[in-house]
């Protein structure tokens, strides 16, 4: 059975691109346009991995990530943050997320297993997804 990947992003073009790349390599994808619907999809579909945008309406990626990490049933799901925020703001979010993985309990609420900058390079996406799903 193919691994199920949830894509949570409010940009339909990004969702289509990511879905196409992943489906072309044997993965099953589902998607949600915001963090609130993403949380509902996690509970209903139990994905093997989540690709998560940072800035979305209704519930941000950080808020969804925090909810997941604080939920014993879902905290083990690997999350890859997929965002263009660094290029827009100049903030190094990859360093932020890596730094939070060694901190106290509060900072563990925002730990991620991977980070990809938009525009996403298909090869990087596939390599990271494969790596995380093999270790899951």
Backbone torsions as a table, in degrees:
resi	resn	phi	psi	omega
1	UNK	NA	131.9	-178.2
2	UNK	-67.0	148.4	177.0
3	UNK	-68.0	141.7	-177.6
4	UNK	-99.1	126.0	-179.0
5	UNK	-120.1	125.4	176.7
6	UNK	-93.5	126.1	176.5
7	UNK	-107.0	118.7	179.8
8	UNK	-114.4	105.2	-177.6
9	UNK	-158.3	140.6	-179.0
10	UNK	-87.0	-2.9	179.3
11	UNK	-98.9	108.9	-176.8
12	UNK	-60.6	-29.2	178.0
13	UNK	-67.7	-39.7	177.5
14	UNK	-65.4	-44.8	179.2
15	UNK	-59.2	-45.7	179.7
16	UNK	-62.0	-44.6	180.0
17	UNK	-61.6	-52.3	-178.3
18	UNK	-62.0	-43.8	179.2
19	UNK	-60.2	-44.5	-178.6
20	UNK	-62.5	-47.7	-179.9
21	UNK	-59.7	-46.8	-176.9
22	UNK	-69.4	-43.1	179.6
23	UNK	-65.3	-36.2	177.1
24	UNK	-63.1	-16.5	-179.9
25	UNK	-113.8	22.4	170.2
26	UNK	89.8	7.3	178.9
27	UNK	-92.5	151.3	174.6
28	UNK	-97.2	128.1	-179.1
29	UNK	-116.7	147.3	171.0
30	UNK	-132.2	160.0	-177.7
31	UNK	-144.8	162.6	177.7
32	UNK	-144.0	141.6	-175.5
33	UNK	-85.1	-3.7	179.4
34	UNK	-160.2	170.3	-176.5
35	UNK	-65.0	-34.3	179.8
36	UNK	-65.0	-48.3	178.1
37	UNK	-69.5	-30.2	175.9
38	UNK	-60.8	-44.4	179.0
39	UNK	-61.9	-41.6	177.9
40	UNK	-63.5	-39.6	179.1
41	UNK	-66.5	-37.7	177.7
42	UNK	-59.6	-46.0	-177.6
43	UNK	-68.7	-35.1	-177.4
44	UNK	-83.7	-36.1	-170.0
45	UNK	-106.7	-17.9	179.9
46	UNK	49.7	64.6	-178.5
47	UNK	-68.0	158.3	177.5
48	UNK	-83.4	-21.1	-177.3
49	UNK	-159.4	152.5	179.9
50	UNK	-127.1	131.3	169.0
51	UNK	-101.5	122.3	-167.9
52	UNK	-128.4	124.3	173.5
53	UNK	-77.6	156.0	-177.3
54	UNK	-86.0	-51.4	-174.5
55	UNK	-106.2	114.9	-179.5
56	UNK	-145.5	160.3	176.0
57	UNK	-73.5	163.5	175.9
58	UNK	70.1	-50.6	177.9
59	UNK	-152.7	123.3	-178.2
60	UNK	-71.2	166.5	176.1
61	UNK	-62.4	-38.4	178.7
62	UNK	-64.0	-41.6	179.2
63	UNK	-65.0	-43.4	177.6
64	UNK	-63.7	-43.9	179.0
65	UNK	-59.2	-44.2	178.3
66	UNK	-61.2	-43.0	177.8
67	UNK	-60.9	-43.2	-179.5
68	UNK	-64.0	-44.8	-176.4
69	UNK	-70.3	-20.7	178.7
70	UNK	-95.5	2.3	-179.0
71	UNK	-107.4	112.6	-177.4
72	UNK	-56.4	-28.9	-178.8
73	UNK	-77.2	-20.0	-173.0
74	UNK	-126.1	-3.3	-174.5
75	UNK	-66.8	-19.8	-178.1
76	UNK	-83.1	-9.6	-178.7
77	UNK	-68.9	123.6	178.2
78	UNK	-65.9	139.6	180.0
79	UNK	-123.8	130.5	172.4
80	UNK	-110.8	119.4	176.3
81	UNK	-79.7	126.3	179.5
82	UNK	-121.4	107.3	-173.3
83	UNK	-150.7	157.2	175.4
84	UNK	-109.3	12.7	-175.2
85	UNK	-62.9	-38.5	-178.1
86	UNK	-59.1	-43.4	-179.3
87	UNK	-69.8	-28.2	-180.0
88	UNK	-81.6	-33.8	-173.5
89	UNK	-107.1	-19.5	-175.7
90	UNK	82.6	1.1	178.7
91	UNK	-84.2	139.5	178.5
92	UNK	-89.4	87.5	-177.5
93	UNK	-70.7	-30.2	178.0
94	UNK	-59.8	-44.0	177.9
95	UNK	-64.6	-38.4	178.6
96	UNK	-61.0	-49.7	-178.2
97	UNK	-66.7	-37.8	177.4
98	UNK	-66.2	-40.4	180.0
99	UNK	-66.4	-32.1	-177.7
100	UNK	-72.8	-18.2	-177.2
101	UNK	-74.0	-12.8	179.9
102	UNK	-108.7	4.9	-174.2
103	UNK	-88.6	-158.3	-177.7
104	UNK	-79.3	-174.8	-176.0
105	UNK	-60.2	-39.9	-179.4
106	UNK	-62.9	-41.0	-177.7
107	UNK	-73.0	-20.7	177.3
108	UNK	-65.9	-17.8	178.8
109	UNK	-67.2	-14.7	180.0
110	UNK	-119.4	23.0	177.5
111	UNK	-77.5	142.5	177.7
112	UNK	-129.6	161.2	179.9
113	UNK	-95.8	-14.4	-179.9
114	UNK	-162.0	162.9	-177.3
115	UNK	-145.2	130.6	175.8
116	UNK	-131.5	135.2	179.1
117	UNK	-91.5	137.0	173.5
118	UNK	-78.0	143.2	-3.8
119	UNK	-71.2	137.7	-175.0
120	UNK	-78.1	133.8	174.0
121	UNK	-86.4	121.8	-176.3
122	UNK	-51.8	-41.9	-178.4
123	UNK	-63.4	-42.1	178.0
124	UNK	-63.6	-43.1	178.6
125	UNK	-58.4	-52.0	-176.8
126	UNK	-63.8	-40.9	178.8
127	UNK	-62.8	-43.5	-179.1
128	UNK	-68.7	-43.6	178.6
129	UNK	-60.5	-48.1	-179.7
130	UNK	-59.5	-46.0	179.9
131	UNK	-59.3	-47.0	-176.7
132	UNK	-70.0	-37.0	-179.1
133	UNK	-74.7	-26.2	175.7
134	UNK	-72.4	-32.5	-178.1
135	UNK	-89.5	-8.0	-177.6
136	UNK	-79.9	NA	NA
